[in-house]
Amino acid sequence: MIRIKALSDPVSKEDGLRVLVTRYRPRYIRKQDETWQEWDISVAPSRELHADFYGKNGRKVSWQEYKGRYLTEMRAQKDRIRYWAERSKKENITLLCFCKDENRCHRTLLKKLIMEDKSHEKSHVRQHKDVESV
C-alpha cells in the first residue's frame, strides 16, 4: 500500500517504510532525528522545477504547469516508479514531503503514478491470461 504524508505529520505504525521524496534534505532535522528510512531524490522535482514553483527564478509557476512538468520529468523515472510499485506490494510505503497541502504536492502525483503502474501490471497480466485461454 502507498500512503502520503507531510513530513510534519505524526509517525504511525501503519506508515511502514517512510520514504522522503524531496529535492532537498530538511536542514532543521538532525540525522539522529530523521523519521524516514530512505530518501529517493530521483522521484523529487528537479532543482529547476522546485525553484520555479516557489518563484525563485522570477515568476512563480501555476500548479497546472508544475504538475505537467513534474509528470514529464517522471517519464524518465519509470524504473524507480516500477521499483516503488513492486515494493509496495510487499509492504506499506509512506511518501513524505514538506508540503502541508497534499492536493498541491508532487507526492500525490507520485502516488498516483505508482498506483497506475501497479494496476497497469495487473491489467497486462489479465490480458495475457485472456490471450492464453483463447
Phi and psi in radians as a Rosetta constraint file:
Dihedral C 1 N 2 CA 2 C 2 CIRCULARHARMONIC -1.879 0.35
Dihedral N 2 CA 2 C 2 N 3 CIRCULARHARMONIC 2.262 0.35
Dihedral C 2 N 3 CA 3 C 3 CIRCULARHARMONIC -2.115 0.35
Dihedral N 3 CA 3 C 3 N 4 CIRCULARHARMONIC 2.855 0.35
Dihedral C 3 N 4 CA 4 C 4 CIRCULARHARMONIC -2.314 0.35
Dihedral N 4 CA 4 C 4 N 5 CIRCULARHARMONIC 2.527 0.35
Dihedral C 4 N 5 CA 5 C 5 CIRCULARHARMONIC -2.631 0.35
Dihedral N 5 CA 5 C 5 N 6 CIRCULARHARMONIC 2.728 0.35
Dihedral C 5 N 6 CA 6 C 6 CIRCULARHARMONIC -1.356 0.35
Dihedral N 6 CA 6 C 6 N 7 CIRCULARHARMONIC 2.597 0.35
Dihedral C 6 N 7 CA 7 C 7 CIRCULARHARMONIC -1.002 0.35
Dihedral N 7 CA 7 C 7 N 8 CIRCULARHARMONIC -0.515 0.35
Dihedral C 7 N 8 CA 8 C 8 CIRCULARHARMONIC -1.413 0.35
Dihedral N 8 CA 8 C 8 N 9 CIRCULARHARMONIC -0.180 0.35
Dihedral C 8 N 9 CA 9 C 9 CIRCULARHARMONIC -1.197 0.35
Dihedral N 9 CA 9 C 9 N 10 CIRCULARHARMONIC 2.614 0.35
Dihedral C 9 N 10 CA 10 C 10 CIRCULARHARMONIC -1.123 0.35
Dihedral N 10 CA 10 C 10 N 11 CIRCULARHARMONIC 2.580 0.35
Dihedral C 10 N 11 CA 11 C 11 CIRCULARHARMONIC -1.300 0.35
Dihedral N 11 CA 11 C 11 N 12 CIRCULARHARMONIC 2.435 0.35
Dihedral C 11 N 12 CA 12 C 12 CIRCULARHARMONIC -2.353 0.35
Dihedral N 12 CA 12 C 12 N 13 CIRCULARHARMONIC 2.769 0.35
Dihedral C 12 N 13 CA 13 C 13 CIRCULARHARMONIC -1.049 0.35
Dihedral N 13 CA 13 C 13 N 14 CIRCULARHARMONIC -0.595 0.35
Dihedral C 13 N 14 CA 14 C 14 CIRCULARHARMONIC -1.193 0.35
Dihedral N 14 CA 14 C 14 N 15 CIRCULARHARMONIC -0.262 0.35
Dihedral C 14 N 15 CA 15 C 15 CIRCULARHARMONIC -1.051 0.35
Dihedral N 15 CA 15 C 15 N 16 CIRCULARHARMONIC -0.583 0.35
Dihedral C 15 N 16 CA 16 C 16 CIRCULARHARMONIC 1.152 0.35
Dihedral N 16 CA 16 C 16 N 17 CIRCULARHARMONIC -2.344 0.35
Dihedral C 16 N 17 CA 17 C 17 CIRCULARHARMONIC -1.307 0.35
Dihedral N 17 CA 17 C 17 N 18 CIRCULARHARMONIC 2.114 0.35
Dihedral C 17 N 18 CA 18 C 18 CIRCULARHARMONIC -1.694 0.35
Dihedral N 18 CA 18 C 18 N 19 CIRCULARHARMONIC 2.136 0.35
Dihedral C 18 N 19 CA 19 C 19 CIRCULARHARMONIC -2.100 0.35
Dihedral N 19 CA 19 C 19 N 20 CIRCULARHARMONIC 2.071 0.35
Dihedral C 19 N 20 CA 20 C 20 CIRCULARHARMONIC -1.344 0.35
Dihedral N 20 CA 20 C 20 N 21 CIRCULARHARMONIC 2.198 0.35
Dihedral C 20 N 21 CA 21 C 21 CIRCULARHARMONIC -2.116 0.35
Dihedral N 21 CA 21 C 21 N 22 CIRCULARHARMONIC 0.706 0.35
Dihedral C 21 N 22 CA 22 C 22 CIRCULARHARMONIC -1.784 0.35
Dihedral N 22 CA 22 C 22 N 23 CIRCULARHARMONIC 2.750 0.35
Dihedral C 22 N 23 CA 23 C 23 CIRCULARHARMONIC -1.197 0.35
Dihedral N 23 CA 23 C 23 N 24 CIRCULARHARMONIC -0.670 0.35
Dihedral C 23 N 24 CA 24 C 24 CIRCULARHARMONIC -2.106 0.35
Dihedral N 24 CA 24 C 24 N 25 CIRCULARHARMONIC 2.499 0.35
Dihedral C 24 N 25 CA 25 C 25 CIRCULARHARMONIC -1.298 0.35
Dihedral N 25 CA 25 C 25 N 26 CIRCULARHARMONIC 2.417 0.35
Dihedral C 25 N 26 CA 26 C 26 CIRCULARHARMONIC -1.162 0.35
Dihedral N 26 CA 26 C 26 N 27 CIRCULARHARMONIC 2.081 0.35
Dihedral C 26 N 27 CA 27 C 27 CIRCULARHARMONIC -1.266 0.35
Dihedral N 27 CA 27 C 27 N 28 CIRCULARHARMONIC -0.395 0.35
Dihedral C 27 N 28 CA 28 C 28 CIRCULARHARMONIC -1.416 0.35
Dihedral N 28 CA 28 C 28 N 29 CIRCULARHARMONIC -0.062 0.35
Dihedral C 28 N 29 CA 29 C 29 CIRCULARHARMONIC -1.910 0.35
Dihedral N 29 CA 29 C 29 N 30 CIRCULARHARMONIC 2.120 0.35
Dihedral C 29 N 30 CA 30 C 30 CIRCULARHARMONIC -1.229 0.35
Dihedral N 30 CA 30 C 30 N 31 CIRCULARHARMONIC 2.633 0.35
Dihedral C 30 N 31 CA 31 C 31 CIRCULARHARMONIC -0.876 0.35
Dihedral N 31 CA 31 C 31 N 32 CIRCULARHARMONIC -0.781 0.35
Dihedral C 31 N 32 CA 32 C 32 CIRCULARHARMONIC -1.236 0.35
Dihedral N 32 CA 32 C 32 N 33 CIRCULARHARMONIC -0.198 0.35
Dihedral C 32 N 33 CA 33 C 33 CIRCULARHARMONIC -1.829 0.35
Dihedral N 33 CA 33 C 33 N 34 CIRCULARHARMONIC 0.144 0.35
Dihedral C 33 N 34 CA 34 C 34 CIRCULARHARMONIC -1.079 0.35
Dihedral N 34 CA 34 C 34 N 35 CIRCULARHARMONIC 2.462 0.35
Dihedral C 34 N 35 CA 35 C 35 CIRCULARHARMONIC -1.915 0.35
Dihedral N 35 CA 35 C 35 N 36 CIRCULARHARMONIC 0.246 0.35
Dihedral C 35 N 36 CA 36 C 36 CIRCULARHARMONIC -2.126 0.35
Dihedral N 36 CA 36 C 36 N 37 CIRCULARHARMONIC 2.694 0.35
Dihedral C 36 N 37 CA 37 C 37 CIRCULARHARMONIC -1.720 0.35
Dihedral N 37 CA 37 C 37 N 38 CIRCULARHARMONIC -0.456 0.35
Dihedral C 37 N 38 CA 38 C 38 CIRCULARHARMONIC -2.392 0.35
Dihedral N 38 CA 38 C 38 N 39 CIRCULARHARMONIC 2.707 0.35
Dihedral C 38 N 39 CA 39 C 39 CIRCULARHARMONIC -2.256 0.35
Dihedral N 39 CA 39 C 39 N 40 CIRCULARHARMONIC 2.021 0.35
Dihedral C 39 N 40 CA 40 C 40 CIRCULARHARMONIC -1.962 0.35
Dihedral N 40 CA 40 C 40 N 41 CIRCULARHARMONIC 1.587 0.35
Dihedral C 40 N 41 CA 41 C 41 CIRCULARHARMONIC -1.242 0.35
Dihedral N 41 CA 41 C 41 N 42 CIRCULARHARMONIC -0.332 0.35
Dihedral C 41 N 42 CA 42 C 42 CIRCULARHARMONIC -1.168 0.35
Dihedral N 42 CA 42 C 42 N 43 CIRCULARHARMONIC -0.375 0.35
Dihedral C 42 N 43 CA 43 C 43 CIRCULARHARMONIC -1.848 0.35
Dihedral N 43 CA 43 C 43 N 44 CIRCULARHARMONIC 0.195 0.35
Dihedral C 43 N 44 CA 44 C 44 CIRCULARHARMONIC -1.504 0.35
Dihedral N 44 CA 44 C 44 N 45 CIRCULARHARMONIC 2.763 0.35
Dihedral C 44 N 45 CA 45 C 45 CIRCULARHARMONIC -1.069 0.35
Dihedral N 45 CA 45 C 45 N 46 CIRCULARHARMONIC 2.614 0.35
Dihedral C 45 N 46 CA 46 C 46 CIRCULARHARMONIC -1.077 0.35
Dihedral N 46 CA 46 C 46 N 47 CIRCULARHARMONIC 2.843 0.35
Dihedral C 46 N 47 CA 47 C 47 CIRCULARHARMONIC -0.975 0.35
Dihedral N 47 CA 47 C 47 N 48 CIRCULARHARMONIC -0.754 0.35
Dihedral C 47 N 48 CA 48 C 48 CIRCULARHARMONIC -1.119 0.35
Dihedral N 48 CA 48 C 48 N 49 CIRCULARHARMONIC -0.805 0.35
Dihedral C 48 N 49 CA 49 C 49 CIRCULARHARMONIC -1.148 0.35
Dihedral N 49 CA 49 C 49 N 50 CIRCULARHARMONIC -0.736 0.35
Dihedral C 49 N 50 CA 50 C 50 CIRCULARHARMONIC -1.027 0.35
Dihedral N 50 CA 50 C 50 N 51 CIRCULARHARMONIC -0.833 0.35
Dihedral C 50 N 51 CA 51 C 51 CIRCULARHARMONIC -1.103 0.35
Dihedral N 51 CA 51 C 51 N 52 CIRCULARHARMONIC -0.735 0.35
Dihedral C 51 N 52 CA 52 C 52 CIRCULARHARMONIC -1.126 0.35
Dihedral N 52 CA 52 C 52 N 53 CIRCULARHARMONIC -0.662 0.35
Dihedral C 52 N 53 CA 53 C 53 CIRCULARHARMONIC -1.143 0.35
Dihedral N 53 CA 53 C 53 N 54 CIRCULARHARMONIC -0.578 0.35
Dihedral C 53 N 54 CA 54 C 54 CIRCULARHARMONIC -1.687 0.35
Dihedral N 54 CA 54 C 54 N 55 CIRCULARHARMONIC 0.139 0.35
Dihedral C 54 N 55 CA 55 C 55 CIRCULARHARMONIC 1.235 0.35
Dihedral N 55 CA 55 C 55 N 56 CIRCULARHARMONIC 0.423 0.35
Dihedral C 55 N 56 CA 56 C 56 CIRCULARHARMONIC -1.333 0.35
Dihedral N 56 CA 56 C 56 N 57 CIRCULARHARMONIC -0.267 0.35
Dihedral C 56 N 57 CA 57 C 57 CIRCULARHARMONIC -1.900 0.35
Dihedral N 57 CA 57 C 57 N 58 CIRCULARHARMONIC 0.411 0.35
Dihedral C 57 N 58 CA 58 C 58 CIRCULARHARMONIC 1.943 0.35
Dihedral N 58 CA 58 C 58 N 59 CIRCULARHARMONIC -1.908 0.35
Dihedral C 58 N 59 CA 59 C 59 CIRCULARHARMONIC -1.187 0.35
Dihedral N 59 CA 59 C 59 N 60 CIRCULARHARMONIC 2.306 0.35
Dihedral C 59 N 60 CA 60 C 60 CIRCULARHARMONIC -1.440 0.35
Dihedral N 60 CA 60 C 60 N 61 CIRCULARHARMONIC 2.230 0.35
Dihedral C 60 N 61 CA 61 C 61 CIRCULARHARMONIC -1.339 0.35
Dihedral N 61 CA 61 C 61 N 62 CIRCULARHARMONIC 2.665 0.35
Dihedral C 61 N 62 CA 62 C 62 CIRCULARHARMONIC -1.272 0.35
Dihedral N 62 CA 62 C 62 N 63 CIRCULARHARMONIC 2.869 0.35
Dihedral C 62 N 63 CA 63 C 63 CIRCULARHARMONIC -1.049 0.35
Dihedral N 63 CA 63 C 63 N 64 CIRCULARHARMONIC -0.718 0.35
Dihedral C 63 N 64 CA 64 C 64 CIRCULARHARMONIC -1.071 0.35
Dihedral N 64 CA 64 C 64 N 65 CIRCULARHARMONIC -0.764 0.35
Dihedral C 64 N 65 CA 65 C 65 CIRCULARHARMONIC -1.154 0.35
Dihedral N 65 CA 65 C 65 N 66 CIRCULARHARMONIC -0.774 0.35
Dihedral C 65 N 66 CA 66 C 66 CIRCULARHARMONIC -0.997 0.35
Dihedral N 66 CA 66 C 66 N 67 CIRCULARHARMONIC -0.847 0.35
Dihedral C 66 N 67 CA 67 C 67 CIRCULARHARMONIC -1.008 0.35
Dihedral N 67 CA 67 C 67 N 68 CIRCULARHARMONIC -0.841 0.35
Dihedral C 67 N 68 CA 68 C 68 CIRCULARHARMONIC -1.077 0.35
Dihedral N 68 CA 68 C 68 N 69 CIRCULARHARMONIC -0.764 0.35
Dihedral C 68 N 69 CA 69 C 69 CIRCULARHARMONIC -1.180 0.35
Dihedral N 69 CA 69 C 69 N 70 CIRCULARHARMONIC -0.692 0.35
Dihedral C 69 N 70 CA 70 C 70 CIRCULARHARMONIC -1.109 0.35
Dihedral N 70 CA 70 C 70 N 71 CIRCULARHARMONIC -0.801 0.35
Dihedral C 70 N 71 CA 71 C 71 CIRCULARHARMONIC -1.094 0.35
Dihedral N 71 CA 71 C 71 N 72 CIRCULARHARMONIC -0.631 0.35
Dihedral C 71 N 72 CA 72 C 72 CIRCULARHARMONIC -1.117 0.35
Dihedral N 72 CA 72 C 72 N 73 CIRCULARHARMONIC -0.779 0.35
Dihedral C 72 N 73 CA 73 C 73 CIRCULARHARMONIC -1.057 0.35
Dihedral N 73 CA 73 C 73 N 74 CIRCULARHARMONIC -0.639 0.35
Dihedral C 73 N 74 CA 74 C 74 CIRCULARHARMONIC -1.283 0.35
Dihedral N 74 CA 74 C 74 N 75 CIRCULARHARMONIC -0.255 0.35
Dihedral C 74 N 75 CA 75 C 75 CIRCULARHARMONIC -1.050 0.35
Dihedral N 75 CA 75 C 75 N 76 CIRCULARHARMONIC -0.533 0.35
Dihedral C 75 N 76 CA 76 C 76 CIRCULARHARMONIC -1.419 0.35
Dihedral N 76 CA 76 C 76 N 77 CIRCULARHARMONIC -0.080 0.35
Dihedral C 76 N 77 CA 77 C 77 CIRCULARHARMONIC -1.995 0.35
Dihedral N 77 CA 77 C 77 N 78 CIRCULARHARMONIC 0.474 0.35
Dihedral C 77 N 78 CA 78 C 78 CIRCULARHARMONIC -1.002 0.35
Dihedral N 78 CA 78 C 78 N 79 CIRCULARHARMONIC -0.635 0.35
Dihedral C 78 N 79 CA 79 C 79 CIRCULARHARMONIC -1.123 0.35
Dihedral N 79 CA 79 C 79 N 80 CIRCULARHARMONIC -0.711 0.35
Dihedral C 79 N 80 CA 80 C 80 CIRCULARHARMONIC -1.193 0.35
Dihedral N 80 CA 80 C 80 N 81 CIRCULARHARMONIC -0.689 0.35
Dihedral C 80 N 81 CA 81 C 81 CIRCULARHARMONIC -1.109 0.35
Dihedral N 81 CA 81 C 81 N 82 CIRCULARHARMONIC -0.755 0.35
Dihedral C 81 N 82 CA 82 C 82 CIRCULARHARMONIC -1.079 0.35
Dihedral N 82 CA 82 C 82 N 83 CIRCULARHARMONIC -0.730 0.35
Dihedral C 82 N 83 CA 83 C 83 CIRCULARHARMONIC -0.976 0.35
Dihedral N 83 CA 83 C 83 N 84 CIRCULARHARMONIC -0.852 0.35
Dihedral C 83 N 84 CA 84 C 84 CIRCULARHARMONIC -1.198 0.35
Dihedral N 84 CA 84 C 84 N 85 CIRCULARHARMONIC -0.597 0.35
Dihedral C 84 N 85 CA 85 C 85 CIRCULARHARMONIC -1.093 0.35
Dihedral N 85 CA 85 C 85 N 86 CIRCULARHARMONIC -0.800 0.35
Dihedral C 85 N 86 CA 86 C 86 CIRCULARHARMONIC -1.122 0.35
Dihedral N 86 CA 86 C 86 N 87 CIRCULARHARMONIC -0.784 0.35
Dihedral C 86 N 87 CA 87 C 87 CIRCULARHARMONIC -1.134 0.35
Dihedral N 87 CA 87 C 87 N 88 CIRCULARHARMONIC -0.613 0.35
Dihedral C 87 N 88 CA 88 C 88 CIRCULARHARMONIC -1.250 0.35
Dihedral N 88 CA 88 C 88 N 89 CIRCULARHARMONIC -0.210 0.35
Dihedral C 88 N 89 CA 89 C 89 CIRCULARHARMONIC -1.290 0.35
Dihedral N 89 CA 89 C 89 N 90 CIRCULARHARMONIC -0.420 0.35
Dihedral C 89 N 90 CA 90 C 90 CIRCULARHARMONIC -1.777 0.35
Dihedral N 90 CA 90 C 90 N 91 CIRCULARHARMONIC -0.380 0.35
Dihedral C 90 N 91 CA 91 C 91 CIRCULARHARMONIC -2.730 0.35
Dihedral N 91 CA 91 C 91 N 92 CIRCULARHARMONIC 2.758 0.35
Dihedral C 91 N 92 CA 92 C 92 CIRCULARHARMONIC -1.213 0.35
Dihedral N 92 CA 92 C 92 N 93 CIRCULARHARMONIC 2.431 0.35
Dihedral C 92 N 93 CA 93 C 93 CIRCULARHARMONIC -2.282 0.35
Dihedral N 93 CA 93 C 93 N 94 CIRCULARHARMONIC 2.303 0.35
Dihedral C 93 N 94 CA 94 C 94 CIRCULARHARMONIC -2.023 0.35
Dihedral N 94 CA 94 C 94 N 95 CIRCULARHARMONIC 2.127 0.35
Dihedral C 94 N 95 CA 95 C 95 CIRCULARHARMONIC -1.530 0.35
Dihedral N 95 CA 95 C 95 N 96 CIRCULARHARMONIC 2.264 0.35
Dihedral C 95 N 96 CA 96 C 96 CIRCULARHARMONIC -2.059 0.35
Dihedral N 96 CA 96 C 96 N 97 CIRCULARHARMONIC 2.442 0.35
Dihedral C 96 N 97 CA 97 C 97 CIRCULARHARMONIC -2.582 0.35
Dihedral N 97 CA 97 C 97 N 98 CIRCULARHARMONIC 2.951 0.35
Dihedral C 97 N 98 CA 98 C 98 CIRCULARHARMONIC -1.253 0.35
Dihedral N 98 CA 98 C 98 N 99 CIRCULARHARMONIC -0.572 0.35
Dihedral C 98 N 99 CA 99 C 99 CIRCULARHARMONIC -0.986 0.35
Dihedral N 99 CA 99 C 99 N 100 CIRCULARHARMONIC 2.296 0.35
Dihedral C 99 N 100 CA 100 C 100 CIRCULARHARMONIC -1.346 0.35
Dihedral N 100 CA 100 C 100 N 101 CIRCULARHARMONIC -0.656 0.35
Dihedral C 100 N 101 CA 101 C 101 CIRCULARHARMONIC -1.612 0.35
Dihedral N 101 CA 101 C 101 N 102 CIRCULARHARMONIC 1.810 0.35
Dihedral C 101 N 102 CA 102 C 102 CIRCULARHARMONIC -1.155 0.35
Dihedral N 102 CA 102 C 102 N 103 CIRCULARHARMONIC -0.333 0.35
Dihedral C 102 N 103 CA 103 C 103 CIRCULARHARMONIC -1.344 0.35
Dihedral N 103 CA 103 C 103 N 104 CIRCULARHARMONIC -0.186 0.35
Dihedral C 103 N 104 CA 104 C 104 CIRCULARHARMONIC -2.275 0.35
Dihedral N 104 CA 104 C 104 N 105 CIRCULARHARMONIC 0.840 0.35
Dihedral C 104 N 105 CA 105 C 105 CIRCULARHARMONIC -2.450 0.35
Dihedral N 105 CA 105 C 105 N 106 CIRCULARHARMONIC 2.478 0.35
Dihedral C 105 N 106 CA 106 C 106 CIRCULARHARMONIC -1.106 0.35
Dihedral N 106 CA 106 C 106 N 107 CIRCULARHARMONIC -0.416 0.35
Dihedral C 106 N 107 CA 107 C 107 CIRCULARHARMONIC -1.091 0.35
Dihedral N 107 CA 107 C 107 N 108 CIRCULARHARMONIC -0.550 0.35
Dihedral C 107 N 108 CA 108 C 108 CIRCULARHARMONIC -1.202 0.35
Dihedral N 108 CA 108 C 108 N 109 CIRCULARHARMONIC -0.728 0.35
Dihedral C 108 N 109 CA 109 C 109 CIRCULARHARMONIC -1.122 0.35
Dihedral N 109 CA 109 C 109 N 110 CIRCULARHARMONIC -0.738 0.35
Dihedral C 109 N 110 CA 110 C 110 CIRCULARHARMONIC -1.111 0.35
Dihedral N 110 CA 110 C 110 N 111 CIRCULARHARMONIC -0.756 0.35
Dihedral C 110 N 111 CA 111 C 111 CIRCULARHARMONIC -1.008 0.35
Dihedral N 111 CA 111 C 111 N 112 CIRCULARHARMONIC -0.773 0.35
Dihedral C 111 N 112 CA 112 C 112 CIRCULARHARMONIC -1.083 0.35
Dihedral N 112 CA 112 C 112 N 113 CIRCULARHARMONIC -0.746 0.35
Dihedral C 112 N 113 CA 113 C 113 CIRCULARHARMONIC -1.071 0.35
Dihedral N 113 CA 113 C 113 N 114 CIRCULARHARMONIC -0.738 0.35
Dihedral C 113 N 114 CA 114 C 114 CIRCULARHARMONIC -1.144 0.35
Dihedral N 114 CA 114 C 114 N 115 CIRCULARHARMONIC -0.768 0.35
Dihedral C 114 N 115 CA 115 C 115 CIRCULARHARMONIC -1.135 0.35
Dihedral N 115 CA 115 C 115 N 116 CIRCULARHARMONIC -0.676 0.35
Dihedral C 115 N 116 CA 116 C 116 CIRCULARHARMONIC -1.126 0.35
Dihedral N 116 CA 116 C 116 N 117 CIRCULARHARMONIC -0.668 0.35
Dihedral C 116 N 117 CA 117 C 117 CIRCULARHARMONIC -1.094 0.35
Dihedral N 117 CA 117 C 117 N 118 CIRCULARHARMONIC -0.751 0.35
Dihedral C 117 N 118 CA 118 C 118 CIRCULARHARMONIC -1.105 0.35
Dihedral N 118 CA 118 C 118 N 119 CIRCULARHARMONIC -0.769 0.35
Dihedral C 118 N 119 CA 119 C 119 CIRCULARHARMONIC -1.298 0.35
Dihedral N 119 CA 119 C 119 N 120 CIRCULARHARMONIC -0.533 0.35
Dihedral C 119 N 120 CA 120 C 120 CIRCULARHARMONIC -1.106 0.35
Dihedral N 120 CA 120 C 120 N 121 CIRCULARHARMONIC -0.726 0.35
Dihedral C 120 N 121 CA 121 C 121 CIRCULARHARMONIC -1.118 0.35
Dihedral N 121 CA 121 C 121 N 122 CIRCULARHARMONIC -0.741 0.35
Dihedral C 121 N 122 CA 122 C 122 CIRCULARHARMONIC -1.101 0.35
Dihedral N 122 CA 122 C 122 N 123 CIRCULARHARMONIC -0.730 0.35
Dihedral C 122 N 123 CA 123 C 123 CIRCULARHARMONIC -1.108 0.35
Dihedral N 123 CA 123 C 123 N 124 CIRCULARHARMONIC -0.738 0.35
Dihedral C 123 N 124 CA 124 C 124 CIRCULARHARMONIC -1.092 0.35
Dihedral N 124 CA 124 C 124 N 125 CIRCULARHARMONIC -0.735 0.35
Dihedral C 124 N 125 CA 125 C 125 CIRCULARHARMONIC -1.127 0.35
Dihedral N 125 CA 125 C 125 N 126 CIRCULARHARMONIC -0.769 0.35
Dihedral C 125 N 126 CA 126 C 126 CIRCULARHARMONIC -1.058 0.35
Dihedral N 126 CA 126 C 126 N 127 CIRCULARHARMONIC -0.783 0.35
Dihedral C 126 N 127 CA 127 C 127 CIRCULARHARMONIC -1.090 0.35
Dihedral N 127 CA 127 C 127 N 128 CIRCULARHARMONIC -0.716 0.35
Dihedral C 127 N 128 CA 128 C 128 CIRCULARHARMONIC -1.106 0.35
Dihedral N 128 CA 128 C 128 N 129 CIRCULARHARMONIC -0.750 0.35
Dihedral C 128 N 129 CA 129 C 129 CIRCULARHARMONIC -1.131 0.35
Dihedral N 129 CA 129 C 129 N 130 CIRCULARHARMONIC -0.673 0.35
Dihedral C 129 N 130 CA 130 C 130 CIRCULARHARMONIC -1.078 0.35
Dihedral N 130 CA 130 C 130 N 131 CIRCULARHARMONIC -0.690 0.35
Dihedral C 130 N 131 CA 131 C 131 CIRCULARHARMONIC -1.168 0.35
Dihedral N 131 CA 131 C 131 N 132 CIRCULARHARMONIC -0.718 0.35
Dihedral C 131 N 132 CA 132 C 132 CIRCULARHARMONIC -1.115 0.35
Dihedral N 132 CA 132 C 132 N 133 CIRCULARHARMONIC -0.545 0.35
Dihedral C 132 N 133 CA 133 C 133 CIRCULARHARMONIC -1.443 0.35
Dihedral N 133 CA 133 C 133 N 134 CIRCULARHARMONIC -0.109 0.35
